[in-house]
C-alpha cells in the first residue's frame, strides 16, 4: 500500500482517492476495505491534531490478488498517513495487522496466524498484531519462522515501532 498526502486549499476534505493497481492484472478493493481507510483517516487526523479539511489522501493498493478486502490494513494505513504528514519514514521490515478505530485503538482481526506467516515469507523481521491476539501457538510458530511478533493496542504504539520517528 502506498499512501500519498497532498493539500487542497479549498478545504473541502478530507478527500480520499483510491488508485487500485494489480500486479497480475485488474484489482478492486472492497467497500469494507474502503471503510477501513476512512477510519484510518479519522484516527490520523485526530492523532496529529488536524481536522483534515485540506487533505487529499491517495491510497495506492498494489496487490497480486484480484480483490483486497477487510479492515486489517486500516491500522497500517493510519500509520502511513501520519508518517506522510510528519515526513517520517516507515521501516521496511515491519508490518502491522489490525483494525483502527477513530480514537486510535488497534482492534483484533482474523487470520492472524496466516498474516504472520505471510510476513515471515516476505522476510520481514517484525509484525505488530492487536493486543490480546498472541497465543502459545503463534509464539511457537513465530520463533520457528524467525519473526518477532509484538502486540500493540494503540496507533501511537504502532507508530513508534513502525517508523524511524524519534518522539
C-alpha positions in Angstrom: 0.0 0.0 0.0 1.3 3.4 -1.0 0.0 6.5 0.8 0.2 9.9 -0.7 -0.9 13.0 1.2 -1.5 16.3 -0.7 -3.1 19.6 0.3 -6.1 21.2 -1.3 -6.6 24.9 -0.3 -10.4 24.7 -0.9 -10.8 23.0 2.5 -13.4 20.5 1.2 -11.8 17.4 2.6 -10.5 15.2 3.8 -10.8 13.7 0.3 -9.8 10.0 -0.2 -8.9 8.7 -3.6 -8.2 5.1 -4.4 -5.7 4.1 -7.1 -6.1 0.3 -7.4 -3.2 -1.4 -9.1 -3.0 -5.2 -9.5 0.5 -6.5 -10.4 -1.2 -9.5 -12.1 -4.0 -7.8 -14.0 -7.2 -6.0 -12.7 -7.9 -5.3 -9.0 -10.6 -3.8 -6.8 -10.9 -3.0 -3.1 -14.0 -4.0 -1.2 -16.3 -1.5 0.5 -15.3 -2.7 3.9 -11.6 -2.1 2.9 -12.6 1.5 1.9 -14.5 1.9 5.2 -11.3 0.9 7.0 -9.4 3.6 5.1 -12.0 6.2 6.2 -11.5 5.1 9.9 -7.7 5.4 9.3 -8.1 8.9 8.1 -10.3 9.8 11.1 -7.7 8.3 13.5 -4.8 10.0 11.7 -6.3 13.5 11.8 -7.1 13.1 15.5 -3.6 11.8 16.2 -1.9 14.8 14.6 -4.4 17.4 15.8 -5.7 18.4 12.4 -9.2 18.5 11.0 -8.0 17.2 7.6 -10.1 19.7 5.6 -7.2 20.4 3.3 -6.1 16.8 3.0 -6.2 14.8 -0.2 -5.2 11.2 0.6 -4.5 8.9 -2.3 -4.2 5.2 -1.4 -2.5 3.1 -4.0 -3.3 -0.6 -3.4 -0.6 -2.6 -5.1 -1.8 -6.2 -4.9 -1.2 -9.6 -6.5 -4.8 -10.6 -5.8 -7.9 -9.6 -7.7 -9.8 -8.4 -4.7 -8.5 -6.8 -1.5 -11.0 -6.8 1.3 -11.4 -6.4 5.1 -10.2 -3.8 7.6 -6.9 -5.5 8.7 -4.8 -2.9 6.9 -6.5 0.1 8.4 -4.1 0.4 11.3 -1.1 0.3 8.9 -2.8 2.9 6.7 -3.3 5.2 9.6 0.4 4.9 10.4 1.3 5.6 6.8 -0.9 8.8 6.7 0.7 10.2 9.9 4.2 9.4 8.6 3.3 11.2 5.3 2.1 14.2 7.2 5.1 14.3 9.6 7.7 13.4 7.0 8.8 10.3 8.8 9.8 7.0 7.2 8.2 3.6 7.5 10.6 0.8 8.4 10.8 -1.6 5.5 11.0 -4.7 7.7 7.9 -4.1 10.0 4.2 -4.9 9.2 1.0 -4.3 11.1 -2.3 -6.0 11.0 -5.2 -4.5 13.0 -8.4 -2.6 12.7 -8.1 1.0 13.6 -10.8 2.9 15.4 -11.3 6.7 15.0 -9.9 7.2 18.5 -6.7 5.4 17.7 -7.3 1.9 19.2 -6.0 -1.1 17.4 -8.7 -3.9 17.5 -8.5 -7.6 16.7 -8.7 -9.1 13.3 -9.0 -12.5 11.8 -6.4 -14.9 10.3 -3.5 -13.5 12.4 -1.6 -16.8 12.0 -1.7 -16.6 8.2 -0.7 -12.9 8.2 2.3 -13.6 10.5 3.3 -16.5 8.2 3.0 -14.2 5.1 5.1 -11.5 6.8 7.8 -14.2 7.6 7.7 -15.4 4.0 8.2 -11.8 2.8 11.3 -11.8 5.1 10.0 -9.1 7.4 11.6 -9.0 10.8 8.6 -7.8 12.9 4.9 -7.9 12.7 2.7 -5.9 15.0 -0.7 -7.5 16.0 -3.6 -6.3 18.1 -3.1 -6.8 21.9 -4.7 -10.0 23.1 -4.2 -12.0 19.9 -0.8 -13.5 20.7 -1.2 -17.1 21.9 1.2 -20.0 22.5 0.8 -21.5 19.0 1.6 -18.2 17.4 4.6 -17.5 19.6 5.9 -21.0 18.9 5.5 -20.6 15.1 6.9 -17.1 15.1 10.1 -18.5 16.7 10.2 -21.2 14.0 9.6 -18.6 11.3 12.2 -16.3 12.8 9.9 -13.3 13.0 9.2 -11.1 16.1 5.6 -10.7 17.0 4.7 -7.7 19.1 1.3 -6.8 20.4 0.1 -3.2 20.2 -3.1 -1.6 21.5 -2.9 2.0 20.1 -1.9 3.9 17.0 0.8 5.7 18.9 2.4 2.4 19.9 2.3 1.1 16.4 3.7 4.4 15.0 6.7 4.3 17.3 7.5 0.7 16.3 6.8 1.1 12.5 8.6 4.4 11.8 12.0 5.9 12.2 10.5 8.8 14.1 12.2 9.9 17.3 9.4 11.2 19.5 
